[in-house]
């Protein structure tokens, strides 16, 4: 009996070791690096000081990028909710035998590289892209319209990347609703709209909130759409980290920015888990 107590730990050991080696240790290195000094010669000097954090907040240039990141994340969340609820509800109400194929099509973009999907917008919205070529062909415009390298195209790239996550979260939440509740609502005289407003929508909100959290966190940490589709004024916090670490090799300051972003996201996730619970996200991942 005593040996049985160790069996769960033995089963967990490989995955826990991977999490510790690939996640916990790298994050600890980043936290330690954030306190180091950057010498004028370019060398990183081990130290324990808060100069890198003070540098981030003493110049509004850096907090401005963080605020822009939060704003774009919220915009992406709102657009994904509006665009994702309708197809999720359609899949929930559908009795078609092709329902599983439709769900497979939602996950199909995950089979293609994120970089390739992001770069494809250049061929669609570029000066010689599909849209401009079509508009010139039918005579609506005489010269190409500049549609790339602005916040709109950044949002388009983010929505393309994150919309399936929102759809799957909402769909799993809708699938958990007992359809007899809708029948009971109709028996009591509710119209289709009233049944949706009073029954379906409130019971699907856990999936909506889980999708919002997932989309917000992924948006705040991504850097490819702003780098490929955005202009000089559309950079997000992940692009700033990339430039400091890869562009200038300023590991201490880049690590400090990473810790600030990580702390912000941790507070958001902790608050969500404290009041709403994070289990819905795992249900959606299992359902997908």
C-alpha positions in Angstrom: 0.0 0.0 0.0 2.8 2.3 0.8 4.3 1.9 -2.7 0.9 2.8 -4.3 1.3 6.3 -3.0 4.2 6.9 -5.3 2.5 5.7 -8.4 0.8 9.0 -9.3 4.1 10.9 -8.7 5.9 8.4 -10.9 3.4 9.0 -13.7 3.6 12.7 -13.3 7.4 12.8 -13.1 8.1 13.0 -16.9 5.6 15.8 -17.6 6.5 17.7 -14.5 10.2 17.4 -15.3 9.6 18.8 -18.8 7.6 21.7 -17.4 10.3 22.4 -14.8 13.2 22.3 -17.4 11.4 24.0 -20.3 9.3 26.6 -18.4 10.2 27.2 -14.8 14.0 27.3 -15.2 13.9 29.7 -18.3 11.5 32.0 -16.5 13.9 32.0 -13.4 16.8 32.9 -15.7 14.8 35.8 -17.2 13.9 37.1 -13.7 17.6 36.9 -12.6 18.7 38.6 -15.8 16.3 41.5 -15.3 18.4 42.7 -12.3 21.7 42.6 -14.1 23.5 45.7 -15.3 24.2 46.6 -18.9 27.8 48.0 -19.1 28.7 50.7 -21.7 31.0 48.2 -23.3 28.0 46.0 -24.0 28.8 43.4 -21.3 26.1 42.1 -18.9 27.3 42.5 -15.3 25.7 40.4 -12.6 24.0 42.6 -10.0 20.9 43.1 -7.9 19.3 46.5 -8.8 16.0 47.8 -10.1 17.5 50.2 -12.7 16.0 48.3 -15.7 12.5 48.5 -14.2 13.0 52.2 -13.4 14.2 52.8 -17.0 11.0 51.3 -18.3 8.7 53.6 -16.3 10.8 56.8 -16.4 10.3 57.3 -20.1 6.7 57.2 -21.3 7.8 55.7 -24.6 7.9 52.2 -23.1 4.6 52.4 -21.1 3.0 53.8 -24.2 3.8 50.6 -26.1 2.4 48.5 -23.1 -0.8 50.6 -23.2 -1.0 50.1 -27.0 -0.6 46.3 -26.5 -3.4 46.2 -23.9 -5.7 48.3 -26.2 -5.0 46.1 -29.2 -5.6 43.0 -27.1 -9.0 44.3 -26.0 -9.9 45.2 -29.5 -8.9 41.8 -30.7 -11.0 40.1 -28.0 -14.1 42.2 -28.8 -13.8 41.5 -32.5 -13.2 37.7 -31.9 -16.3 37.5 -29.7 -18.5 39.3 -32.2 -17.2 37.2 -35.1 -16.8 33.9 -33.2 -20.2 33.6 -31.5 -22.2 33.3 -34.6 -20.4 30.3 -36.2 -20.1 28.6 -32.7 -23.9 29.0 -32.3 -24.4 27.7 -35.8 -22.4 24.5 -35.1 -24.3 24.1 -31.8 -27.7 24.2 -33.5 -26.7 22.4 -36.6 -28.1 18.8 -37.1 -26.2 18.3 -40.3 -24.2 15.2 -40.8 -21.3 17.5 -42.0 -21.1 19.1 -38.6 -17.8 17.4 -37.7 -16.3 18.5 -41.1 -17.3 22.1 -40.3 -15.5 21.9 -37.0 -12.5 20.4 -38.7 -12.4 23.4 -41.0 -12.3 25.7 -38.0 -9.1 23.9 -36.9 -7.6 23.7 -40.4 -5.6 26.9 -40.1 -3.6 25.3 -37.3 -2.2 23.0 -39.9 -0.5 25.9 -41.7 2.5 27.8 -40.3 1.5 31.0 -38.5 4.2 32.8 -40.4 2.9 31.7 -43.8 -0.7 32.7 -42.8 0.5 36.1 -41.7 2.6 36.7 -44.8 -0.4 35.7 -47.0 -2.1 39.1 -46.1 0.6 40.8 -48.1 -0.5 38.9 -51.2 -4.1 39.8 -50.5 -3.9 43.5 -49.4 -0.5 44.6 -50.9 -0.2 47.1 -53.7 0.0 44.3 -56.2 -2.2 42.0 -54.1 -5.5 40.4 -54.9 -7.8 43.2 -53.7 -6.0 46.0 -55.6 -5.7 43.9 -58.7 -9.4 43.2 -58.7 -10.4 46.8 -58.1 -8.1 48.1 -60.9 -9.4 45.3 -63.2 -13.1 46.4 -62.8 -12.1 50.1 -63.0 -13.0 51.3 -59.5 -9.5 52.7 -58.9 -6.7 53.8 -61.2 -3.8 53.1 -58.9 -3.3 50.7 -56.0 -4.6 51.7 -52.5 -2.2 51.4 -49.6 -3.9 49.0 -47.2 -0.9 47.4 -45.4 1.3 48.5 -42.5 -1.3 50.0 -40.2 -3.3 48.9 -37.1 -6.2 47.6 -39.2 -4.0 45.0 -40.9 -2.4 44.1 -37.6 -5.9 43.3 -36.2 -6.7 41.3 -39.3 -3.6 39.2 -38.7 -4.4 38.7 -35.0 -8.1 37.8 -35.7 -7.0 35.2 -38.3 -4.7 33.6 -35.8 -7.0 33.8 -32.7 -10.6 33.4 -34.0 -10.5 29.6 -33.9 -9.6 29.7 -30.2 -12.7 31.8 -29.5 -15.0 29.7 -31.6 -13.9 26.5 -30.0 -14.3 27.9 -26.4 -17.8 29.2 -27.1 -18.8 26.0 -29.0 -17.7 23.7 -26.1 -19.7 25.9 -23.7 -22.8 25.8 -25.9 -22.5 22.0 -26.2 -22.7 21.7 -22.5 -26.2 23.3 -22.4 -29.0 20.9 -21.9 -31.3 21.4 -24.9 -34.3 20.4 -22.7 -33.9 23.8 -21.1 -34.7 25.5 -24.4 -37.7 23.2 -24.9 -38.9 24.2 -21.5 -38.5 27.9 -22.3 -40.5 27.5 -25.5 -43.3 25.6 -23.6 -43.5 28.6 -21.3 -44.2 30.8 -24.2 -40.7 32.2 -25.0 -39.9 33.0 -28.6 -36.6 31.8 -30.2 -35.0 35.2 -29.4 -36.2 35.2 -25.8 -35.0 31.6 -25.2 -31.6 32.6 -26.6 -31.5 35.7 -24.5 -32.7 34.1 -21.2 -31.2 30.6 -21.5 -28.5 30.1 -24.1 -26.6 33.4 -23.8 -26.2 33.4 -20.0 -25.2 29.7 -20.0 -22.6 30.2 -22.7 -20.9 33.1 -21.0 -18.3 30.9 -19.2 -17.1 29.8 -22.7 -17.1 33.4 -23.9 -15.1 34.6 -20.9 -12.6 31.7 -21.3 -12.1 32.6 -25.0 -11.6 36.2 -24.0 -8.9 35.3 -21.6 -7.1 33.0 -24.0 -7.3 35.5 -26.9 -6.1 38.4 -24.7 -3.1 36.5 -23.3 -2.1 35.2 -26.8 -2.5 38.7 -28.3 -0.4 40.4 -25.6 2.4 38.0 -26.2 2.5 37.8 -30.0 4.9 39.7 -32.2 4.6 38.4 -35.8 1.5 40.3 -37.0 2.8 43.7 -35.8 6.2 43.0 -37.2 5.0 41.8 -40.6 1.8 43.7 -41.1 2.2 46.8 -38.9 4.0 50.1 -39.4 6.6 51.9 -37.2 3.8 53.1 -34.8 2.1 49.7 -34.5 4.7 47.8 -32.5 3.6 45.9 -29.4 5.4 44.9 -26.3 6.6 41.6 -27.7 8.2 43.5 -30.6 10.0 45.8 -28.1 11.3 42.8 -26.2 12.5 41.2 -29.5 14.3 44.4 -30.5 16.0 44.8 -27.1 17.1 41.2 -26.9 17.9 40.3 -30.5 18.5 43.8 -32.0 20.7 45.4 -29.3 21.5 42.3 -27.3 20.4 44.2 -24.2 19.3 41.1 -22.2 18.9 42.8 -18.8 16.4 45.4 -20.1 14.7 43.0 -22.4 14.3 40.6 -19.5 12.9 43.3 -17.3 10.2 44.1 -19.9 9.4 40.4 -20.2 8.9 40.2 -16.4 6.6 43.3 -16.5 4.5 41.7 -19.2 4.5 38.3 -17.5 3.4 39.9 -14.2 0.6 41.8 -15.9 -0.7 38.6 -17.6 -0.3 36.6 -14.3 -2.5 39.2 -12.5 -5.1 38.9 -15.2 -5.1 35.1 -15.2 -5.1 34.9 -11.4 -8.1 37.3 -11.3 -10.0 35.3 -13.9 -9.3 32.0 -12.1 -10.2 33.6 -8.7 -13.7 34.7 -9.8 -14.6 32.6 -12.9 -12.4 29.5 -12.9 -10.0 28.4 -15.6 -11.4 25.0 -16.1 -13.5 26.1 -19.2 -10.3 26.6 -21.2 -9.1 23.0 -20.6 -12.6 21.8 -21.6 -12.3 23.6 -24.9 -8.8 22.2 -25.5 -10.1 18.7 -24.8 -13.2 19.2 -26.9 -11.0 20.3 -29.9 
